[in-house]
Each structure stands twice: as structure tokens, then as C-alpha cells.
Amino acid sequence: MIRRVVRVTAEFFVALDQQLPDKRGPHGEPTAAEFAASDLMDMVEVFATRWDSLARPVRGRDDYRVLIGAGHLVPSFCVYAQLSPVDGAVELIDVDVDLSGPWPDPDWSDQD
């Protein structure tokens, strides 16, 4: 299995900070820091190990990928990444967090 180096760019964190609050939201929405410590770690792992199988959002540009999924702390997310032309590392460049869908079950890991 190929394992790629993954970097999270400053632009990614700017986008994340614009979408998630510094403090928990009134309905339990996570902070950007909580998201980064939980869901983002899972995203990094997927990009590191499954780059070749991820969707290509731009026709003719094999150096871009997108990951759309449900989070542990948010209903859903969409993360965009590109391969660095300098060293071939995966760079997470943008994120869209959807806070409007059904919220994850906090006890999901306890279910059969």
C-alpha cells in the first residue's frame, strides 16, 4: 500500500475557521479545534492511504481529489486536495462543512 505524506494548508484552516465557531454552538456544533482534533485526523488518513481511489473533481486534472463524507462531529463535509508539484505530498486546500443535515449519533460506536 502506498502511504502519501499529507499536509493541511493555511487556506484550509481559514476556510474551517470561517465555518465553525471558536466556542461550541447553541446546538452543540463543534469548534474548529474540535473538528481538527477528530474528523480532520480521519480525513488525513483517507487521503494518505486512498488517494488513487478518491473522486477527481476536475476533468483532466489527476492532481486533484475530493472526499465527501459524514463526520463524527458534523453531519457532512467535503474536502478538496491537490498533489504538491514540489514534492508530491497531498495538500488539503479547502473544506466545506455542512451543519444542516442530520447530526451524527454520539453513541454510534456503541451500536451493533
C-alpha positions, 0 to 999 in steps of 0.5 A: 500500500502506498502511504502519501505524506499529507499536509493541511494548508493555511487556506484550509484552516481559514476556510474551517475557521470561517465555518465553525465557531471558536466556542461550541454552538447553541446546538452543540456544533463543534469548534474548529479545534474540535473538528481538527482534533477528530474528523480532520485526523480521519480525513488525513488518513483517507487521503494518505492511504486512498488517494488513487481511489478518491473522486477527481473533481476536475476533468483532466486534472489527476492532481486533484481529489475530493472526499465527501463524507459524514463526520463524527462531529458534523453531519457532512463535509467535503474536502478538496486536495491537490498533489504538491508539484514540489514534492508530491505530498497531498495538500488539503486546500479547502473544506466545506462543512455542512451543519444542516443535515442530520447530526451524527449519533454520539453513541454510534460506536456503541451500536451493533 
